[in-house]
Amino acid sequence: MIRSLAAALFLSTAIATPLIAQDAIRSKPTALPVDYAAPAPKDAPYPGGTIKLEVDATDTVQRIFRVKETIPVAAAGPMTLLMPQWLPGNHAPRGQIEKLTGLSFTADGKPLAWKRDPLNVYGFVIDVPQGTKQVVASFQFLSATQPNQGRVVVTPKMLNIQWESVSLYPAGYYTRQIPIQATVTYPDGWQAATALRGKKTGSTVAYETIDYEALQDSPVFAGLHFKPVDLGHNVTLNIVADDADELDAKPDQIARHKKLVDEAGALFGTYHFDHYDFLFAITDEMGGIGLEHHRSSENQVEPGYFKKWGDGDALLDRNLLPHEFTHSWDGKFRRPDLLWTPDFNVPMQDNLLWVYEGQTQFWGYVLGARSGLFSKQETLDAYAHIAAKLDTARGREWRPMEDTTHDPIISARRPKGWSSWQRSEDYYNEGLMIWLEADAIIRQQTRGAKGLDDFARAFFGINPGDWGQVVYNRGDVIKTLNAVAPYDWAGFFQKYVDSTTRETPKGGFTLGGYRLVYGDTPGAITKAAEGSGKFTDQSFGIGMIVKNDGEISNVVWDTPAFKAGLATGSKILAINGDEYSGDVFKAAIKSGKPLQIIVKQDKYYRTLTLAYSGGLRYPRLEKTGEGEGSLDRLLKPKT
């Protein structure tokens, strides 16, 4: 407490005096005005006309895309050409500007000087001479030759063209207002699939003229071993594979994919595309991807998807197509208002990803069950695994779920040493759990007459056939929910989205007739994950995941493993005097006695005691009542 004015003045002088003294010996520049080279995008037609883009994709050895782009211009003077930076579906600035090389511009055959915009390094500024009708840009995109350079998109047997990597666009216009016509030359004998339609001459395909926004949203998969499968409703499963025998799908397997398309139509009430192309690569050579587009999706699974249908790896892969297909409605057609941007260099704001991705994750599992891609029990096992994993995210105690929507920008999906405390992109699966509870609440409030299906039809099923975008905010979500079933939905989201919590929402289980319990036997999904990842997952008890060779891949914050001093990246050499193996690890945990561990961290060795007596813990859902509950009804087919 300040006891007198004199004392207050004395303190004020004492604090200010050192700063005044420093002023005498410190130079102080004044900030210069910021001069952005690129004009802000406006919703007006690009006056130059149609851009012509030519891509040579024949180099499958050095994996170089060679590009020629002819850009018509309407006026002389400064012009900025942009490479896309903020990419839809990535939720972050992921454009691979470092791979654009050999850039040159010409006008009437004469070279034009260019300079990079220092405030946006994705922008290239040229001065268009008087009388120029078009500018020609030439460059290469050096796609990754090794995974440590980024995702591999070209192999000797297949390739993936993402247009944002092989094109520039003029700044100053909404990308939907810029017409462009692309032509691609592929390796001889290859077939290509994309949401674009075009005319093939030899190995070259000239695609339809379309706007630049739609071009970016229409990538290509092409390959030597290729097979299209009609799934009905103008939906095609375009399969490209490392080996020809991977294309051999059994009739029952295809029937389940057809039912996925039927079930999605029954759920949403309409299809928001004139045609849809699953771009589906079965490969362990091209890099992994699951990326949504409005009339297509990019999907990669491991070899054996059809050949080893009953194996764990194939089981885990079967959630991919239902998820990405759902995005045609949720994320592409209906999109959060601040996540939609007029071009690919305006920053996106990710706050509503718990709807965009979270509800898509919810419907992906539901449609997987309704179509038969997953059995009901496999779906329940997945829910148990997801909920238990989310409960290990101790970071929820300081970081609200909504803040994880910014994680694609914050961490750029880099590995994390303490992911349970840092949290990651939990809006996917925690979003699923929130929407699972919302469905159960609606069913309870309406005595079973309605469910989240009714929300989906009302929210995502508007404007039949429209493959543009309709944006929304949180208020729109709450308004639609209240129209389906009045409830304190604002408070519901405040509790689960905006606030810190102790555990993931489980009302979808308890209201739906189930509860999460633990036992010493893994469910189908946990078992498949352990087999595929070659590890033992005891996140749920002792608090760590250990690979088959003893390397610790995760330690859960504040668990017995954490308190013993273990860390991610360390390697367990022995437990209780026995050389490490997964069986030795499980037996030691099952004994209920403290574990004596020899561990190597970097070049240092330690012997430690890990006190734990809880035994093996694997999650599963247990029925709590007789008859059919709301969760059972949610998973039943509609067609």
C-alpha positions as CSV (number, residue, x, y, z in Angstrom):
1,M,0.0,0.0,0.0
2,I,1.2,3.5,-0.9
3,R,1.0,5.5,2.4
4,S,1.5,9.0,1.1
5,L,1.7,11.0,-2.1
6,A,5.3,11.8,-1.5
7,A,6.2,8.2,-1.2
8,A,4.3,7.5,-4.5
9,L,6.2,10.2,-6.3
10,F,9.5,8.9,-4.9
11,L,8.8,5.4,-6.2
12,S,7.7,6.7,-9.6
13,T,11.0,8.7,-9.9
14,A,13.1,5.8,-8.8
15,I,11.6,3.6,-11.5
16,A,11.8,6.1,-14.3
17,T,15.3,7.4,-13.7
18,P,17.2,4.3,-15.1
19,L,15.2,4.5,-18.3
20,I,16.0,8.2,-18.7
21,A,19.6,7.5,-18.1
22,Q,19.7,4.8,-20.8
23,D,18.1,7.2,-23.3
24,A,21.4,9.2,-23.4
25,I,23.4,6.2,-24.7
26,R,21.0,4.3,-26.9
27,S,20.1,5.1,-30.5
28,K,16.5,4.6,-31.3
29,P,15.3,4.0,-34.9
30,T,11.8,4.9,-36.0
31,A,9.7,2.1,-37.7
32,L,9.3,2.6,-41.4
33,P,5.9,2.1,-43.0
34,V,5.2,-1.4,-44.2
35,D,4.7,-1.6,-47.9
36,Y,2.9,-4.8,-49.0
37,A,3.7,-5.6,-52.6
38,A,0.6,-7.8,-53.2
39,P,-2.8,-6.1,-53.4
40,A,-5.6,-7.5,-51.3
41,P,-7.9,-9.9,-53.1
42,K,-11.1,-8.5,-54.6
43,D,-14.2,-10.4,-55.7
44,A,-13.9,-9.4,-59.4
45,P,-13.0,-11.3,-62.6
46,Y,-9.3,-11.5,-63.4
47,P,-9.1,-9.1,-66.4
48,G,-6.2,-10.8,-68.2
49,G,-8.2,-13.9,-69.3
50,T,-7.5,-17.6,-69.0
51,I,-4.1,-18.8,-67.7
52,K,-2.5,-21.8,-69.5
53,L,-0.6,-24.2,-67.3
54,E,1.6,-26.9,-68.8
55,V,3.1,-29.6,-66.5
56,D,5.6,-32.2,-67.6
57,A,5.3,-35.0,-65.1
58,T,7.3,-37.7,-66.9
59,D,10.4,-37.6,-64.7
60,T,9.9,-40.4,-62.3
61,V,13.6,-40.9,-61.6
62,Q,14.7,-37.5,-60.4
63,R,11.1,-36.7,-59.6
64,I,11.1,-33.2,-61.0
65,F,7.9,-31.5,-62.3
66,R,8.7,-29.0,-65.1
67,V,6.3,-26.2,-65.5
68,K,5.4,-23.6,-68.1
69,E,2.7,-21.1,-67.2
70,T,1.3,-18.5,-69.6
71,I,-0.4,-15.7,-67.8
72,P,-2.4,-13.2,-69.8
73,V,-2.2,-9.6,-68.5
74,A,-4.4,-6.6,-69.0
75,A,-2.2,-3.8,-68.0
76,A,1.4,-2.7,-67.7
77,G,3.2,-2.1,-64.4
78,P,3.9,-4.0,-61.1
79,M,2.4,-7.4,-60.8
80,T,2.7,-10.0,-58.0
81,L,2.4,-13.7,-58.7
82,L,1.8,-16.0,-55.7
83,M,2.5,-19.6,-54.9
84,P,-0.2,-20.9,-52.6
85,Q,0.8,-20.8,-48.9
86,W,-2.3,-21.5,-46.8
87,L,-3.7,-24.8,-48.0
88,P,-7.3,-25.9,-47.4
89,G,-7.3,-29.2,-45.4
90,N,-3.9,-28.5,-44.0
91,H,-5.2,-25.8,-41.6
92,A,-1.7,-24.2,-41.7
93,P,0.7,-22.5,-44.1
94,R,2.2,-25.6,-45.7
95,G,3.0,-24.5,-49.3
96,Q,6.4,-26.0,-50.3
97,I,8.0,-22.8,-51.5
98,E,11.5,-24.2,-50.9
99,K,11.0,-26.7,-53.7
100,L,10.2,-24.1,-56.4
101,T,13.4,-23.5,-58.4
102,G,14.7,-22.3,-61.7
103,L,12.1,-19.5,-61.9
104,S,12.2,-17.2,-64.9
105,F,9.7,-14.8,-66.5
106,T,9.6,-13.6,-70.1
107,A,7.4,-11.2,-72.1
108,D,7.4,-11.4,-75.9
109,G,10.4,-13.7,-75.6
110,K,12.4,-11.2,-73.5
111,P,13.5,-11.9,-69.9
112,L,11.8,-10.0,-67.1
113,A,13.5,-9.3,-63.8
114,W,11.8,-10.5,-60.7
115,K,12.2,-10.0,-57.0
116,R,10.7,-11.8,-54.0
117,D,8.3,-10.0,-51.7
118,P,10.2,-9.8,-48.4
119,L,6.9,-9.6,-46.5
120,N,5.5,-12.7,-48.2
121,V,8.2,-15.0,-49.6
122,Y,5.5,-16.8,-51.6
123,G,5.2,-13.7,-53.8
124,F,7.2,-12.8,-56.9
125,V,7.0,-9.2,-58.2
126,I,7.6,-8.4,-61.8
127,D,7.2,-5.2,-63.9
128,V,5.0,-5.8,-66.9
129,P,6.2,-3.8,-69.9
130,Q,3.8,-1.6,-71.9
131,G,2.0,-3.5,-74.7
132,T,2.6,-6.9,-73.2
133,K,-0.3,-9.3,-73.7
134,Q,1.0,-12.3,-71.7
135,V,3.8,-13.2,-69.3
136,V,5.4,-16.7,-69.4
137,A,6.7,-18.2,-66.2
138,S,9.0,-21.3,-66.2
139,F,10.2,-23.2,-63.2
140,Q,10.6,-26.6,-61.7
141,F,9.1,-28.2,-58.6
142,L,11.7,-30.5,-57.0
143,S,9.5,-33.1,-55.3
144,A,10.9,-35.0,-52.4
145,T,13.4,-37.8,-53.3
146,Q,13.6,-38.9,-49.6
147,P,11.0,-38.7,-46.8
148,N,13.1,-36.3,-44.8
149,Q,12.6,-33.7,-47.6
150,G,8.8,-33.9,-47.2
151,R,6.1,-36.2,-48.5
152,V,7.2,-38.3,-51.5
153,V,4.8,-37.7,-54.4
154,V,6.5,-39.4,-57.3
155,T,7.7,-43.1,-57.5
156,P,8.6,-45.2,-60.5
157,K,5.0,-46.5,-60.5
158,M,2.7,-43.6,-59.4
159,L,2.5,-39.9,-58.8
160,N,0.4,-37.3,-57.1
161,I,0.1,-33.8,-58.6
162,Q,-1.1,-31.1,-56.2
163,W,-1.7,-28.0,-58.3
164,E,-0.5,-25.6,-55.6
165,S,3.0,-27.0,-56.0
166,V,3.2,-26.5,-59.8
167,S,1.4,-23.1,-60.4
168,L,1.4,-19.4,-59.6
169,Y,-1.6,-17.1,-59.5
170,P,-2.0,-13.3,-59.9
171,A,-2.5,-11.5,-56.6
172,G,-5.4,-9.1,-56.2
173,Y,-8.4,-11.4,-57.0
174,Y,-10.5,-14.1,-55.4
175,T,-9.0,-17.3,-56.7
176,R,-12.5,-18.4,-57.9
177,Q,-12.4,-15.4,-60.3
178,I,-9.2,-16.6,-62.0
179,P,-9.8,-18.9,-65.0
180,I,-7.1,-21.5,-65.8
181,Q,-6.6,-24.4,-68.1
182,A,-4.1,-27.1,-67.2
183,T,-2.4,-29.7,-69.4
184,V,-0.3,-32.5,-68.0
185,T,2.0,-35.0,-69.8
186,Y,2.3,-38.3,-67.9
187,P,4.7,-41.2,-68.3
188,D,3.7,-43.5,-71.2
189,G,1.2,-46.1,-70.4
190,W,0.0,-44.5,-67.1
191,Q,-3.6,-43.6,-66.3
192,A,-4.7,-40.6,-64.3
193,A,-7.7,-39.7,-62.1
194,T,-8.9,-36.3,-60.8
195,A,-12.1,-34.5,-60.3
196,L,-11.2,-32.5,-63.4
197,R,-12.4,-33.8,-66.8
198,G,-10.3,-33.5,-69.9
199,K,-9.3,-34.8,-73.3
200,K,-6.4,-37.3,-73.6
201,T,-4.0,-37.3,-76.6
202,G,-1.3,-39.9,-76.3
203,S,0.2,-39.4,-72.8
204,T,-1.0,-35.8,-72.5
205,V,-4.3,-34.7,-71.0
206,A,-5.8,-31.3,-71.6
207,Y,-8.1,-30.6,-68.7
208,E,-11.2,-28.4,-68.8
209,T,-10.9,-24.7,-68.1
210,I,-11.9,-24.1,-64.5
211,D,-11.3,-21.4,-61.9
212,Y,-8.0,-21.5,-59.9
213,E,-9.8,-22.3,-56.6
214,A,-11.4,-25.4,-58.1
215,L,-8.2,-26.4,-59.8
216,Q,-6.3,-26.4,-56.4
217,D,-9.2,-28.5,-55.0
218,S,-8.8,-31.1,-57.8
219,P,-5.5,-33.0,-57.4
220,V,-4.3,-35.9,-59.5
221,F,-3.3,-39.5,-58.8
222,A,-1.7,-41.3,-61.7
223,G,0.1,-44.6,-62.1
224,L,1.1,-47.7,-64.1
225,H,-1.3,-50.0,-62.2
226,F,-4.7,-48.4,-62.2
227,K,-8.3,-49.5,-61.9
228,P,-11.5,-47.4,-61.6
229,V,-14.5,-48.9,-59.8
230,D,-18.0,-47.4,-60.1
231,L,-19.5,-47.0,-56.6
232,G,-22.8,-45.5,-57.8
233,H,-24.2,-41.9,-57.5
234,N,-21.4,-40.7,-59.9
235,V,-18.7,-41.7,-57.4
236,T,-15.6,-43.6,-58.6
237,L,-13.0,-45.4,-56.5
238,N,-9.8,-44.8,-58.6
239,I,-7.2,-47.4,-57.3
240,V,-3.5,-47.0,-58.1
241,A,-1.1,-49.4,-56.6
242,D,2.6,-50.5,-56.5
243,D,1.6,-53.9,-57.8
244,A,-1.2,-55.1,-60.1
245,D,-2.4,-57.7,-57.7
246,E,-3.3,-55.0,-55.2
247,L,-6.1,-53.9,-57.5
248,D,-8.0,-57.2,-57.1
249,A,-10.9,-56.3,-54.8
250,K,-13.5,-59.0,-53.9
251,P,-17.2,-58.2,-54.7
252,D,-18.1,-58.1,-51.0
253,Q,-15.3,-55.5,-50.4
254,I,-16.6,-53.3,-53.2
255,A,-20.2,-53.7,-52.0
256,R,-19.1,-52.2,-48.6
257,H,-17.6,-49.2,-50.4
258,K,-20.8,-48.8,-52.5
259,K,-22.8,-48.9,-49.3
260,L,-20.6,-46.2,-47.8
261,V,-21.8,-43.9,-50.7
262,D,-25.4,-45.0,-50.2
263,E,-25.2,-44.4,-46.4
264,A,-23.7,-40.9,-46.8
265,G,-26.5,-39.9,-49.1
266,A,-29.1,-41.2,-46.7
267,L,-27.4,-39.3,-43.9
268,F,-27.1,-35.9,-45.5
269,G,-30.0,-36.2,-47.8
270,T,-28.2,-34.9,-50.9
271,Y,-24.8,-35.1,-52.7
272,H,-22.9,-31.8,-53.1
273,F,-21.0,-32.7,-56.2
274,D,-21.7,-33.5,-59.9
275,H,-19.2,-36.4,-59.6
276,Y,-16.8,-37.5,-56.9
277,D,-13.4,-39.3,-57.3
278,F,-11.7,-41.2,-54.5
279,L,-8.0,-41.0,-55.4
280,F,-6.8,-44.2,-53.7
281,A,-3.2,-45.3,-53.6
282,I,-2.2,-48.7,-52.2
283,T,1.5,-48.2,-51.6
284,D,4.4,-48.1,-49.2
285,E,6.5,-46.1,-51.6
286,M,4.5,-42.9,-52.1
287,G,4.0,-40.8,-49.0
288,G,1.0,-41.1,-46.8
289,I,-1.9,-38.8,-47.1
290,G,-5.6,-38.4,-46.3
291,L,-6.7,-35.0,-47.6
292,E,-10.2,-33.8,-48.4
293,H,-11.5,-32.0,-51.5
294,H,-15.0,-31.2,-52.6
295,R,-15.3,-33.5,-55.5
296,S,-12.4,-35.9,-54.6
297,S,-10.0,-36.9,-51.9
298,E,-6.4,-38.0,-51.7
299,N,-6.0,-41.3,-49.8
300,Q,-3.0,-43.6,-49.2
301,V,-3.1,-47.0,-47.5
302,E,-0.5,-49.7,-47.0
303,P,-0.3,-52.7,-49.3
304,G,-2.8,-55.4,-48.4
305,Y,-5.9,-53.2,-48.1
306,F,-7.9,-55.7,-50.2
307,K,-5.5,-58.7,-50.1
308,K,-5.3,-58.8,-46.3
309,W,-8.8,-57.5,-45.5
310,G,-8.9,-59.2,-42.1
311,D,-5.5,-58.1,-40.8
312,G,-4.9,-55.3,-38.4
313,D,-3.2,-52.9,-40.8
314,A,-6.1,-53.1,-43.2
315,L,-8.6,-52.7,-40.4
316,L,-7.0,-49.4,-39.3
317,D,-6.9,-48.1,-42.9
318,R,-10.6,-48.6,-43.4
319,N,-11.5,-45.5,-41.4
320,L,-9.8,-43.2,-44.0
321,L,-12.4,-43.2,-46.9
322,P,-15.5,-42.6,-44.7
323,H,-13.7,-39.7,-43.0
324,E,-12.5,-38.0,-46.2
325,F,-15.8,-38.6,-48.0
326,T,-17.7,-36.9,-45.1
327,H,-15.6,-33.9,-45.7
328,S,-17.3,-33.2,-49.0
329,W,-20.3,-32.0,-46.8
330,D,-18.5,-31.1,-43.6
331,G,-15.5,-28.9,-44.3
332,K,-15.8,-28.3,-48.1
333,F,-19.4,-27.4,-48.6
334,R,-20.1,-26.1,-45.1
335,R,-17.0,-24.4,-43.9
336,P,-16.2,-22.2,-40.8
337,D,-16.4,-18.5,-41.9
338,L,-12.9,-17.7,-40.7
339,L,-11.4,-20.8,-42.2
340,W,-12.7,-20.0,-45.6
341,T,-10.4,-17.4,-47.4
342,P,-10.6,-15.7,-50.7
343,D,-7.2,-16.8,-51.9
344,F,-4.4,-19.1,-50.6
345,N,-2.2,-16.4,-49.0
346,V,-4.8,-14.9,-46.6
347,P,-4.3,-16.6,-43.2
348,M,-6.9,-19.1,-42.1
349,Q,-8.3,-19.2,-38.5
350,D,-8.8,-22.7,-37.2
351,N,-11.1,-22.2,-34.2
352,L,-14.1,-24.3,-35.4
353,L,-12.1,-27.3,-36.4
354,W,-13.9,-29.2,-33.6
355,V,-16.9,-29.1,-36.0
356,Y,-15.0,-29.3,-39.3
357,E,-12.8,-32.2,-38.3
358,G,-14.4,-33.3,-35.0
359,Q,-17.8,-34.0,-36.5
360,T,-16.3,-35.5,-39.6
361,Q,-14.4,-37.9,-37.3
362,F,-17.7,-38.7,-35.7
363,W,-19.5,-39.4,-38.9
364,G,-16.5,-41.3,-40.3
365,Y,-16.8,-43.9,-37.7
366,V,-20.6,-44.0,-37.9
367,L,-20.6,-44.4,-41.7
368,G,-17.8,-47.0,-41.3
369,A,-20.1,-49.0,-39.1
370,R,-23.3,-48.4,-41.1
371,S,-21.5,-49.5,-44.4
372,G,-19.9,-52.5,-42.9
373,L,-16.3,-51.3,-43.4
374,F,-16.1,-51.7,-39.7
375,S,-18.2,-54.2,-37.6
376,K,-20.2,-52.8,-34.8
377,Q,-17.8,-54.4,-32.3
378,E,-14.8,-52.9,-34.0
379,T,-16.4,-49.5,-33.9
380,L,-17.1,-49.9,-30.1
381,D,-13.5,-51.0,-29.7
382,A,-12.4,-47.9,-31.6
383,Y,-14.5,-45.6,-29.3
384,A,-13.0,-47.2,-26.2
385,H,-9.5,-46.8,-27.5
386,I,-10.1,-43.2,-28.5
387,A,-11.7,-42.2,-25.1
388,A,-9.0,-43.9,-23.1
389,K,-6.2,-42.3,-25.1
390,L,-7.8,-38.9,-24.7
391,D,-7.9,-39.4,-20.9
392,T,-4.1,-39.7,-21.0
393,A,-4.0,-36.2,-22.4
394,R,-3.1,-34.5,-19.1
395,G,-2.6,-31.3,-20.9
396,R,-6.4,-30.8,-20.8
397,E,-5.8,-29.5,-17.2
398,W,-4.1,-26.3,-18.6
399,R,-5.0,-26.2,-22.3
400,P,-8.7,-26.1,-23.4
401,M,-9.7,-28.3,-26.3
402,E,-10.4,-25.3,-28.5
403,D,-6.8,-24.2,-28.2
404,T,-5.7,-27.4,-29.9
405,T,-7.3,-26.2,-33.1
406,H,-4.3,-23.9,-33.5
407,D,-1.9,-26.8,-33.2
408,P,-1.4,-27.3,-37.0
409,I,0.1,-23.8,-37.0
410,I,1.8,-23.9,-33.6
411,S,3.6,-27.2,-33.9
412,A,3.3,-27.9,-37.7
413,R,2.9,-31.6,-36.8
414,R,6.4,-31.9,-35.5
415,P,7.1,-34.7,-33.0
416,K,6.5,-33.9,-29.4
417,G,8.5,-35.1,-26.4
418,W,5.6,-34.9,-23.9
419,S,2.5,-35.0,-26.1
420,S,0.2,-36.0,-23.2
421,W,1.1,-32.7,-21.4
422,Q,1.5,-30.5,-24.5
423,R,-1.6,-31.9,-26.2
424,S,-1.8,-32.2,-30.0
425,E,-4.7,-32.0,-32.5
426,D,-7.2,-33.3,-30.0
427,Y,-10.1,-31.5,-31.8
428,Y,-10.3,-34.6,-34.1
429,N,-11.1,-37.3,-31.5
430,E,-12.2,-35.1,-28.6
431,G,-14.5,-33.5,-31.1
432,L,-15.8,-37.0,-31.9
433,M,-16.5,-37.6,-28.2
434,I,-18.3,-34.2,-27.9
435,W,-20.5,-35.0,-30.9
436,L,-21.2,-38.5,-29.6
437,E,-22.5,-37.0,-26.4
438,A,-24.5,-34.4,-28.4
439,D,-26.2,-37.3,-30.3
440,A,-27.1,-39.0,-27.0
441,I,-28.5,-35.8,-25.6
442,I,-30.7,-35.2,-28.6
443,R,-32.0,-38.8,-28.5
444,Q,-32.7,-38.4,-24.8
445,Q,-34.4,-35.0,-25.2
446,T,-36.6,-36.2,-28.0
447,R,-37.3,-39.7,-26.5
448,G,-35.5,-41.3,-29.4
449,A,-37.4,-39.5,-32.2
450,K,-34.3,-37.6,-33.4
451,G,-30.5,-37.8,-33.3
452,L,-27.5,-36.0,-34.8
453,D,-28.6,-37.4,-38.2
454,D,-31.3,-34.7,-38.1
455,F,-28.7,-32.0,-37.4
456,A,-26.5,-33.3,-40.3
457,R,-29.4,-33.2,-42.7
458,A,-30.5,-29.7,-41.6
459,F,-26.9,-28.3,-41.5
460,F,-25.1,-30.0,-44.3
461,G,-27.9,-31.2,-46.5
462,I,-29.1,-27.8,-47.8
463,N,-28.8,-26.6,-51.4
464,P,-28.8,-30.0,-53.2
465,G,-26.1,-30.3,-55.8
466,D,-24.3,-27.1,-54.7
467,W,-20.5,-27.6,-54.7
468,G,-19.6,-24.1,-53.7
469,Q,-19.2,-23.1,-50.0
470,V,-21.7,-22.0,-47.4
471,V,-19.9,-20.6,-44.3
472,Y,-21.0,-20.8,-40.7
473,N,-20.0,-19.7,-37.2
474,R,-20.6,-21.2,-33.7
475,G,-24.0,-19.4,-33.5
476,D,-25.2,-21.1,-36.6
477,V,-24.3,-24.5,-35.1
478,I,-26.1,-23.8,-31.9
479,K,-29.2,-22.4,-33.7
480,T,-29.5,-25.6,-35.8
481,L,-29.0,-27.8,-32.8
482,N,-31.7,-26.0,-30.9
483,A,-34.1,-26.4,-33.9
484,V,-33.5,-30.1,-33.6
485,A,-33.7,-30.4,-29.8
486,P,-33.8,-27.4,-27.5
487,Y,-31.0,-27.6,-24.9
488,D,-28.3,-25.4,-23.4
489,W,-25.9,-26.0,-26.3
490,A,-24.0,-22.8,-25.7
491,G,-23.2,-24.0,-22.2
492,F,-22.5,-27.5,-23.5
493,F,-19.7,-26.1,-25.8
494,Q,-18.5,-23.7,-23.2
495,K,-17.9,-26.7,-20.9
496,Y,-16.3,-29.0,-23.3
497,V,-14.7,-26.7,-25.9
498,D,-13.7,-23.6,-24.1
499,S,-12.8,-24.8,-20.6
500,T,-10.1,-27.0,-19.1
501,T,-11.3,-30.4,-18.1
502,R,-10.3,-33.5,-16.1
503,E,-11.3,-36.1,-18.7
504,T,-12.8,-36.5,-22.1
505,P,-16.6,-36.3,-22.4
506,K,-18.2,-39.7,-22.0
507,G,-21.9,-38.9,-22.0
508,G,-22.2,-40.6,-25.4
509,F,-21.3,-43.8,-23.7
510,T,-23.2,-43.5,-20.4
511,L,-26.4,-42.1,-22.0
512,G,-26.0,-44.6,-24.9
513,G,-26.0,-47.7,-22.7
514,Y,-22.3,-48.3,-22.2
515,R,-19.4,-47.5,-19.9
516,L,-15.6,-47.4,-20.4
517,V,-13.8,-50.2,-18.4
518,Y,-10.4,-51.7,-18.4
519,G,-9.1,-55.3,-18.6
520,D,-5.9,-57.2,-19.4
521,T,-6.9,-58.0,-23.0
522,P,-6.7,-55.5,-25.9
523,G,-9.7,-54.8,-28.1
524,A,-9.5,-55.2,-31.9
525,I,-8.4,-51.6,-32.5
526,T,-5.8,-51.5,-29.8
527,K,-4.4,-54.9,-30.8
528,A,-4.2,-53.7,-34.5
529,A,-2.5,-50.5,-33.5
530,E,0.1,-52.5,-31.4
531,G,0.7,-54.9,-34.3
532,S,1.0,-52.2,-36.9
533,G,3.2,-50.0,-34.8
534,K,5.3,-52.8,-33.4
535,F,4.9,-51.6,-29.8
536,T,3.2,-52.4,-26.5
537,D,0.7,-49.7,-25.5
538,Q,0.3,-49.4,-21.7
539,S,-0.5,-45.6,-21.8
540,F,-3.6,-46.4,-19.7
541,G,-1.9,-47.7,-16.6
542,I,1.9,-47.7,-16.1
543,G,1.9,-44.8,-18.6
544,M,4.1,-45.5,-21.6
545,I,4.4,-47.0,-25.0
546,V,7.4,-49.1,-25.7
547,K,8.5,-50.4,-29.1
548,N,9.4,-54.0,-29.6
549,D,13.1,-53.2,-29.6
550,G,12.7,-51.4,-26.2
551,E,12.7,-47.8,-27.4
552,I,10.2,-45.7,-25.4
553,S,8.0,-43.9,-27.9
554,N,5.8,-42.1,-25.4
555,V,5.7,-41.4,-21.6
556,V,2.4,-40.1,-20.2
557,W,2.7,-37.1,-17.9
558,D,2.5,-37.7,-14.2
559,T,2.1,-41.5,-14.4
560,P,4.3,-44.1,-12.7
561,A,6.6,-44.2,-15.7
562,F,6.9,-40.4,-15.6
563,K,7.6,-40.4,-11.9
564,A,10.3,-43.0,-12.3
565,G,12.2,-40.6,-14.5
566,L,11.6,-42.2,-17.9
567,A,11.5,-40.1,-21.1
568,T,10.6,-40.5,-24.8
569,G,13.6,-41.7,-26.8
570,S,15.2,-43.7,-24.0
571,K,15.7,-47.5,-24.5
572,I,14.8,-50.2,-22.0
573,L,17.6,-52.8,-22.1
574,A,16.3,-55.1,-19.3
575,I,13.5,-55.6,-16.9
576,N,13.9,-57.6,-13.7
577,G,17.1,-59.0,-15.0
578,D,15.7,-60.2,-18.3
579,E,16.5,-58.7,-21.7
580,Y,13.7,-56.5,-22.9
581,S,10.9,-57.9,-25.1
582,G,7.2,-57.1,-25.3
583,D,6.4,-60.3,-23.5
584,V,8.9,-59.6,-20.7
585,F,7.4,-56.1,-20.3
586,K,3.8,-57.4,-20.1
587,A,4.7,-60.2,-17.7
588,A,6.5,-57.7,-15.4
589,I,3.4,-55.4,-15.4
590,K,1.0,-58.3,-14.8
591,S,3.0,-59.5,-11.8
592,G,1.9,-56.4,-9.8
593,K,5.5,-56.0,-8.4
594,P,7.9,-53.0,-8.9
595,L,9.9,-53.2,-12.1
596,Q,13.7,-53.1,-11.9
597,I,14.7,-51.4,-15.2
598,I,18.0,-50.9,-17.0
599,V,17.6,-48.0,-19.4
600,K,19.9,-46.3,-21.9
601,Q,19.4,-42.6,-22.7
602,D,21.8,-41.2,-25.3
603,K,25.1,-42.6,-24.1
604,Y,24.2,-42.9,-20.5
605,Y,22.9,-45.9,-18.6
606,R,20.7,-45.9,-15.5
607,T,19.1,-48.5,-13.2
608,L,15.8,-47.5,-11.7
609,T,12.8,-48.9,-9.9
610,L,9.3,-48.3,-11.4
611,A,6.7,-48.7,-8.7
612,Y,3.4,-49.9,-10.3
613,S,0.9,-52.6,-9.2
614,G,-2.1,-51.9,-11.5
615,G,-1.5,-54.7,-13.9
616,L,-2.2,-54.6,-17.7
617,R,-4.8,-52.1,-18.6
618,Y,-6.6,-52.1,-22.0
619,P,-9.9,-50.2,-22.6
620,R,-13.2,-51.6,-23.8
621,L,-16.8,-50.6,-23.7
622,E,-19.2,-52.6,-21.5
623,K,-23.0,-52.8,-21.9
624,T,-24.8,-51.3,-18.8
625,G,-28.4,-52.2,-19.5
626,E,-30.6,-54.6,-21.4
627,G,-31.8,-54.1,-24.9
628,E,-30.8,-51.5,-27.5
629,G,-29.4,-48.2,-26.3
630,S,-29.0,-45.0,-28.2
631,L,-25.4,-45.8,-29.2
632,D,-26.6,-49.1,-30.7
633,R,-29.2,-47.2,-32.7
634,L,-26.7,-44.7,-33.9
635,L,-24.6,-47.3,-35.5
636,K,-27.4,-49.1,-37.4
637,P,-27.5,-48.9,-41.2
638,K,-30.0,-46.5,-42.8
639,T,-30.1,-48.2,-46.2
